[in-house]
Amino acid sequence: MTDVLWFLLVAFVLATVLNGVPVFMPPTWAMLTFFYVREDIPLIPLAIAGSLGAATGRALLALGSRTFGPKIVPARFLGNIEVLVATITARRRWGALSLALFAVGFVPTNQLFIALGLASAPMLAPLVAFFLSRGVMYAVEIAVAGTAVSSLGELIDPRRTGWVGIVLQIASFGLLIAVLRIDWSRRLRRYLPESVVERLRESALTP
């Protein structure tokens, strides 16, 4: 029992690191599958530890973006993403659709959490959606991969993932930069909540 708890803690820490680094990290499910195959850790506790660590890592990534983003990203870009996120949050249907992005497995979420951090947006709902979806996904992926491989080398073999994941991460970062550059106050003018309109008026009056 002590050994199981120790490996679950290690899995949690590793999942936190893997998801706290913004790009080019191996998939969390591969690390979890290694523990499942080599150490015979129970599937459900392992998936929970992995998803909790993944959510913790994404939270740290968003908090890091919130802290250091203003020192790196131009103020105009920060204003653009703040307007976009505030508008989405204010509209219930848009907010529900945006939460789905955090739950869909094939959508890279590192850039989504970076955007949340840059916009200083609430993170609880996205983190809960991410945690729950990853818990289910990891359980399925671990079970499937655990019956198909016999070593960690097979899991991290580039031929299993190819260049698709790398290209997708690069493309998603390019998309994030494109989103930051768009003046959403103009593109979404008729959808802007009153709070955003007032803030834009105040900033326009400020010399």
N, C-alpha and C positions, 0 to 999 in steps of 0.2 A: 504493500500500500504506500509506503514511504517513497519507494522508487517511482511509482506511478505519479504521485504528486510532484516529485522533483522534475520529472520529464514534462509534465503539464506546465510547470512554471517556466521551464526552459523554452517550451513551445510558445508560450505567451510572450516571453521577452523577445524571442526571434521574430515572431509575427509583428510585434510592435516596431522593431527595427526595420523589417522589410517594408512596412507600410508607412513608416515615418520618413523614409528617403523618397524624394519625389520621382525618381526615374531610374530605369535600368537595373531593377532588382529582380531576382528570380521569383516565380510565383509562390505564394504562401502555401497553396495546396501541396506543392511538391515537398516543401519542408515538413509539413504535417504528415504526409504519406510516408516519409522516411521513418518517422517515429512510430507510425502505425505498423509498417512492415518489419522494421528492425527491432523495435522494443516492445511490440505487442501491446501498445497503449489502447485502451478502450476507445471505440470510434466516437461516441457521442461526447464524452468529456473532452476529447482531443479537439473535436470540431468547435466546441464552445470556447475552449481556451484559445484556439486560433482566431476565431471571430472576435473575441474580446480583445485580443492583442492587436488584431487588424484595426478595429475601431479606435483603440487607444493610439495607434500609430497615426491614423488619419487625423485624429483630434490634435495631436502634436504638430502634424504638418500644417493644419489650418492655423493653429496658434502661432507657429513660426512665421507663416505668411502674414498674419495680422501684425506681428511685432516688427518684422524686418522688411515687409513689403513697402511701407511708406519711405524707407530709406533707399530703396532700389528702383521702385516703379514710379514713373512720373505722376504727379498729382492729377493731371488730366485723365490718365488711364484709370486711376483709382476712382475718380468721380464717375467715370463711365460704368464701371462694374458695380458701383454702389447703387446707381440709378436702376440698372438692370435687375439686380437682386431684390431691391426694395419693391420694384414693380411686380416681380414674380411673387414675392411673399405676400403682397397685399391682395392678390387675386387668388381665390381659393382653388379654382380649377388649374390655373397655371402652377400653383404651389404643389398640388397633388401630382401633376405630370413631372415636375422637376424632382420630386422625391423618388419617383420611379427610376430616374436615372441613377440614383445612388444604390438602387436595389438590383438593377440589371447587371448581370455578371460580365457581359462582354464589353461594357462601357468602362474605359479607364476612369477611375474615380479620383486619382491623385490630383489631376488638374481641377476637378470639381471642388475638392476641398481647399485647394490653393485659392480658387476664386472666392469661396466662402470667407476665407481668412482675409483676403485683400479687401473684401466688401464689409468686413466686420459684422457679418450676418450671424443670426442665431444658428447654432450647430446641433442642438439636441435632436430635433426630428430627423435630419439627414443621418446623424450617427446611429440612431435607433434603427432606421431603415437599412443602413449599411450592415449593422451588426446582425440583425435578424436574417437578412438575405444571405450573408456570408456564412452564417451558421448552417443553413440548409445546404448551400452550395458545397461547402467544404466537406460535409458529411457524405454527400453523393460522390464528389470527386475523389475523396480518400478511399471510399469503398471500391469504386471502379478501378482507380489506378493501383490500389493495393493488391488486386487480383491479377493485374496485368504485368507488374514489374517485380523484380526480385532484388534490386539494388538501387542505391542512391544515384549511381552513375547513369542508370537508365532514365531516372526521373529528370536529371539535369542535362541529358544529352540534347545538344542544340537541334538535332534532327527531329525531336519530339515537339519542339515549339517553333523552330524555324525563325525566319526573320520577320514574320508577320507581327509578333508582339512588339518588337523593336520599332518597326515602321509605324505601328499604331500609336505607340507612345510619342514618337517624334511628331506625328501628324496631330495628335491631341494637344501637344504643347503649341504647335503652330496655330491651331484653332483658338486656344486660350489667348494667345497674343492678338489674333484677329479680333476676338470679342472685346478685348481691352481697348482696342483702337477705335471701336465704333462709338459714335456719339448717340447713346441710347435715349437721351432726353429729346432728341429730334425724331428718331425712328419710332419711338413709343409715345409720342406726344399725347395722343388722345387716350392712352391707357394709364398715364401716370397718376399715382395716388396723390391726394391733396398734400400730404406731408412732403413728398418729393418736390411738388410744384412750389411750395412755400420755401423749401430749402434752396431751390434754384433761384428764386426771386431774391432771397437774402444774399446769396453769393454774387448775383449780378449787381446788387446795389453796393456791395463791399468794394472799395477802391483797391 
